[in-house]
Amino acid sequence: MRDKLEKLINAYLELEKKLSDPAVVADQKEYMRLAKEHSHQADLVAHAREYIGALDDIEAAKEMLRDTSDADEKEMLQMEISENEAKLPQLEEEIKFMLIPGDPNDEKNTIVEIRSAAGGDEAALFAGDLFKMYQHFCELHKWKIEVLDSSPSEIGGFKSIEFKVTGDKVYSVMKYESGVHRVQRVPKTESQGRIQTSTATVAVLPEAEDIDIKIDPTDLRIDTYCASGPGGQCVNTTYSAVRITHLPTNTVVQSQEQRSQIQNREVCMQMLRARLYEQELQRQQAELGAERQSQIGHGNRSEKIRTYNQPQDRVTDHRIGFNSTYNGVLLADQLPQVIDALAAADRAEKLAAAVD
């Protein structure tokens, strides 16, 4: 452990030297990259220095203990050794967690897609409830939501809705929401009071920048059409809505939420970059032999990451068996606790894998 931490500290010192190099300072892109890495490593290096300092203090105290015959001094040195030895297990555990490789996408903003699946109109209403839940959740975190595209249902809710979430470390939190969400409740349209099971799928994609994914303009087919739904006098009169097809992958994105064709085209490109970036990540993970299922499965009732059971006032996250209340989660007040539990389980799993 000590050798590894000393190498880490030396690398950190080299990083500090680079940040003071005029050539690096002149290259803003490289400087920002190194400054970000320096900031991320600071806490780990502080723990590493404290750990090595405790080891050095123990060794020094033991050496002094061998050279003294004074009873009071021996007692004081033994107490110093015990105090430093007591610190080491906790420090070591914290350092192990910090050494777990982070997800490079954790700092990114996200594009979230919610689609109604099994359950017809009730699934669309549930998709709308999930969107409201994330709206409230983002307000709690002071994150900004921007709707990119939506397909409202006639009775309320959404057949599908895509939105962008901007803020601090959004993907690190929102990524745990990817999957099939299942609801069990009496639909508003049900006159007999029977409970229905419906599902909606949620996909959370890290926002990709131009530097993350390159798109050849010749690989794109861009179609424009009249926007539909509410939106003012320009709706159905100008070709402001945009649909872009990435021909090599047959990936289709569309947007009609913005006021102009130019704005909708930019939104489409954001969504396309995110989807192509996700596809590239999946390809890389497959090549490394990682077993990774699709984020959203097929939307069948039997596939789920979380069940929202209204009659029992219970929400269960099946990945970790974590239970909360129905309204508590859908109103987003208890959603942070669910995600915190998922993040803790994820860290523990990564730590076990790192130890193995």
N, C-alpha and C positions, 0 to 999 in steps of 0.2 A: 504493500500500500504506500509506504513512504517513498519508494523509488518513483512510483507513478505520479505521486503528488509533487515531488520535486521537479520532474519533467514538465508537469503542467504549469508550475510556477515560473520555470525558466522560459517556457513558451509565451507566457503572459508578459514577461519582461521584454521579450523580443517584439511582441506586438506593440508594446508601449514605445519602443524605439522606432518602429515603422511609422507610428502615428506622428512622431516628431520629425520624420524625414520630409524635407521640402518637396521632393518629387511626389511623394504620396499625398501631401497636403494639396498640391496642384491638381491632382486627379480626384475630383470630388466624388466620383462614383466609387473608386477604390477606397478613399478615405472614409466614406459613409459605411461601406461594408466592414472595414476593419474596426471602426468606432462602435458599430453595432455588436460585433463579436467581442470586443473589449468589455462593453457594458454587460453582455450576457455572462462573461466569465468572472466578473468581479466578485460575486457572492461566493462562488465555488473556490476561487483563489483565497479569499478571506478565511473560509473554513479550512482549506488546506494548510494555510500558514498557522492557524490556531492549533490544528492537529499536530503538525510537526513541532511547534513550539512546546506543546504539552509533552511530547516524547523527549525533547531535549531537556526539559526541566526535570523529568523523571530520571533520566540518565545522570544529569548533574547532581541531583539530590542523592542518588544512590552512591555516586563516587564520594561525595562529601561524607556520607554515612559511614563508609568504610574507613575514612581517615580520622574520624572523631571518636573521642571516648567520653565526651560530655553528655550526660543523661538528658538534660533539657534540650540540647541541640539535636540529639538523636530523635527525641519525641517530635520536635518541630519539623525535622526533615521527613520523618515517617508520615506525618500528617500531610505535608506537601505532596509526597509521592501518592498517597491515597486519594487526595483531592484531584490530582491530575489523571490518575488511572480511572477514577469515576467518570471523568468527562469523555474519555476516549470512545466508549461504545456508542453514545448518542451522536458524537461528532462523526464517527465512522458511518453510522446509519444515514445521517443527513448527506454525507458526501456521496454515498452509494446512489442515493436518489438523484443527486445533482449530476452524477456521471452517466445516468441513463440517457441515451441519445434522444434528443428532442425531435419532434416533428417539424421539419423545415417550413411547413405551411402554417404553423400555429399563429404566426404573427399576421397572417393575411386576413383581408376581408373575405366575405363569403357571398355566394349566390345560392339561394335556397329555392327549391322547387317542391311544391306540394301538389299532389294529384289525387283526386278521388278515385277509389278503386272499387272493390266489391261493395255493393249495397245501394246502388242507384242514387236517388235524390238524397237519401240520408247520408251517404258517403260524401256527397258534395257539401252538405251542411256541416259535417264533421271536419272536412278540409277547411271550411271557413272558420270553425272554432279553433283549429290548430293555428291558423294564421293570426287570429286575435290573441291567442296565447303567446305566440312569438313577438307580436307587437308589444304586448305588455312586458314581456321578458326583456326585450331590447330597451324599453323605456327605463326599466330598473337599472340597466347597465349604462344608460346614457349613450346607447348606440343609435345610429341613424338607419332608418329603413326607407328604401326606394323601390316601389313596385315597378318591375321591368315589363311584365306581361301578365295578363289574366284572362280567364275564360269563366265569367260568372255563370252560376246555375240559375235557371228560371225561378226557382222557389227560394233562392238564397244560397249563400256559400259559394264554392268555386268548383268547377270541373278541374281546373288547374290554375295555379298562380305561381309566378316566379318573382322573387324580390332579392335585392342586394342589401346586405347588412354591413355597415361601415363603423369601425370603432377600434378599440384597443384589444388586440389578441382575440378577435371574434371567432376565428376558426378553431382555436384551441378549446373553446367552450361549445360552439354549435355543432361540431363534428359528431358529437355523441347522439344527435337527434336523427341521424340517417337510418332509415329502415321503414318497416311497416308498422303503423300505429292502428290499433284495433279498438273500436268502441262498442260497448254493449249497453243499450239503453232503449227506452220506448220512444220511437220517432214522433215528431210533432204531427206527422201525417197519419199515424196509426190510431184508429178509432177504438180498437178492441183492447188496447193496453198491452199488447204483446211486445216483448223485448226483441230487438233486432240487433244482429252483429254486422257491423260495417267496417271498412278499412280505408285508410288513406296512406299514400306513400310519401315519404320525405327524403329528398336528396340534398345533401349539403356539400357544395363544391367550393374549394379554395379559389378565390379570384386570381386569374392568371394575367400577368402583364405581358407586354410585347417581348420582354427579355426572357420570359418563361417559355413562351411558345410562339414559333414563327408560322405565319399563315401566308401561303402563296396566293395572291389575289386571283390568279388564273384558276385556282381550285374552287372558286366560289361562284354560285349562281344566286343572283340577287333579284328577288321579285318584289314589286310594290303593289299595294292594293288599298282600297278604301277602308278606313277604320270603321268598326261597328260599335254600337252601344253609345252610352252618354259621353259627351265630350265637347259639345258646342256646335257652332255652325259649320266647322270644317269637316265634321264627321260625315262620311258617305259622299263628300263632294271633292275631296282631294286625295291623291294617292300617297298618304303620309305613312301608312303601315308598311312594315318591311319584313320580308321573310328571306333568310339566307340559308342556303344549302351548301354544306362542305362536301363536295363531290367524292373525294377519296374515301371518306368514312360514312357518307350519307347521313351526316348529322344535320338536323334542321332546327333552326331557332327563329323566333319571330317576336316582334314587338309592335304594339299600336298605342301604348300608353302615353308616349311623348307627343308634343305638339307638332313637331316637324319631322319630315322624312330623314333629315340628317341626324337628328337626335335619336330616332328609332334605329337607324343604322348603327350608330355608336353603341347603343344598348345591345343590339344583336351581336356585335363583335365582342362585347364583354362576355356575354353568355357563351358564345362559341369558343372563345379562348378558354373559359373555365371548363367547358365540357371536354375539349381536346386535351387540356392539361390533365384532367382526371383520367382520361383514357390512357395517356402516356404513363401516368403513375401506376395504373393497373398493369400495363404491359411490363414496366420495369419490375414490379413486385412479382409478377408471374415468372419472369425470367430468373428471379432470385429464389424461386421455389416457394414463395409465400402463398398460403392458402387464403384467398380473399374472395368471399362471396359478394355478389352484387349488392350495392347499397340498399336497394329497395325491393329485391326479390321480384315476385310476380304479382304481388298485391292480393294473394289468396288469403282467406280468413285464417287459415292455419299458420300462415307466416306472420310473425309479429316480433317486435322488440318490446312493445309496451301495450298493455290493455287498460282501457279506461272503462271501469264498470260503474255505471251510475246507480243502479239499484242498491249495490253494496257499498256505495260511497268509497270506492277503492281504486287506486291506480297502481298497477304492478309493472315494474320494469323487469322483464324476464331474463335479461342478461346477467343480473346480479341478485334477483329476487327481492328488490327494494320496493316497499309499499308506501304509498301516500294516499291522500284523500282526493276524490274526484274533482271537486271544485278548487281545492288547493292547488292542483297542478294546472288545470285548464285556465284558471285565472292567473297563473304564472307565479303565485306567491310561494309555492313549494317546489317549483321546477328547479331553482338553484340547488336545493338539497339533493334532488335526484341526480343532477349533473355532477355535483361534487362527489357523490358516492360512486358514480361511473368513472370519474377521473381518478379517484383513489384506487379503485379496482384495476384500472388500466396501468397505473404506476406500479402497483404491487406485482402485476403480471410481467411487466417489463423488467422489474428488478429481479424476479425469480429467473427469468430467461437470461439476464445478464450474469447472474451468479452461476447458473448452469454452464 
